[in-house]
Amino acid sequence: MSWLASLANLLGVDLEQAVGKYKKGCPRCGKIPCQCREKPFAE
């Protein structure tokens, strides 16, 4: 986890904001766990 946080810091990614997108489930399908049929990073 610390490696991920360090990498995000180097890339200027706000982890709190990024994780906030998933508080209510998948931002695409809204389910926990995600039940999207498409690959999550296909966009």
matplotlib code that plots the C-alpha trace (Angstrom):
import matplotlib.pyplot as plt

x = [0.0, 2.9, 4.3, 1.0, 0.8, 4.3, 3.6, 0.4, 2.3, 5.0, 2.3, 0.3, -2.8, -5.0, -5.7, -8.5, -10.3, -9.6, -10.9, -13.9, -15.3, -15.9, -17.6, -21.0, -19.8, -18.5, -18.9, -20.2, -22.6, -23.1, -22.7, -20.4, -18.5, -18.4, -20.6, -19.7, -19.4, -16.8, -13.2, -13.0, -10.1, -11.3, -12.2]
y = [0.0, 2.4, 1.7, 2.6, 5.8, 6.8, 6.2, 8.2, 11.0, 11.0, 11.1, 13.8, 11.6, 12.5, 9.1, 10.4, 11.8, 8.7, 6.3, 8.6, 7.6, 4.1, 4.9, 3.9, 1.1, 0.9, 4.3, 2.6, -0.1, 1.1, -2.4, -3.8, -5.8, -4.4, -6.4, -4.6, -6.8, -4.6, -4.4, -1.6, 0.2, -0.2, 3.5]
z = [0.0, 0.8, -2.7, -4.3, -2.2, -3.2, -6.8, -6.7, -5.0, -7.7, -10.4, -8.7, -8.1, -5.1, -3.6, -1.4, -4.4, -6.5, -3.7, -3.2, -6.6, -5.2, -1.9, -3.2, -5.4, -8.9, -10.6, -13.8, -12.5, -8.9, -7.5, -4.8, -6.0, -9.6, -12.0, -15.2, -18.2, -19.8, -18.6, -16.0, -17.7, -21.3, -21.7]

ax = plt.figure().add_subplot(projection="3d")
ax.plot(x, y, z, "-o")
ax.set_aspect("equal")
plt.show()
